[in-house]
Amino acid sequence: MAVKKKAEYPRLKIKLVKSLIGRSDRQQATVKGLGLRKIGSVVIREKRPEILGMINKIGFMLHVEEIEHDQSK
């Protein structure tokens, strides 16, 4: 059986810039689902539809930028 090649997605650098205090439980769960913990924390995630949906829900609390894809790998 042939092995499928993993799709290459661009990467996003996601930073939490607003506090979770006073936010709904759903918004707090979305932040946790992205892997963010406190203000200023940064994670790198692939630009996949499920991640973009999470960013869309709490975009006002985040700073998102696309990072260059490393061709050396």
WORA-V224628 format. One record per run of one state. SS is the DSSP state (h for helix, s for strand, l for the rest). FROM is the first residue (numbers start at 1). TO is the last residue. If there is no record, write none. Layout:
[[SS | FROM | TO] [SS | FROM | TO]]
This chain:
[[l | 1 | 10] [s | 11 | 16] [l | 17 | 24] [h | 25 | 34] [l | 35 | 41] [s | 42 | 46] [l | 47 | 48] [h | 49 | 57] [l | 58 | 58] [h | 59 | 61] [s | 62 | 67] [l | 68 | 73]]
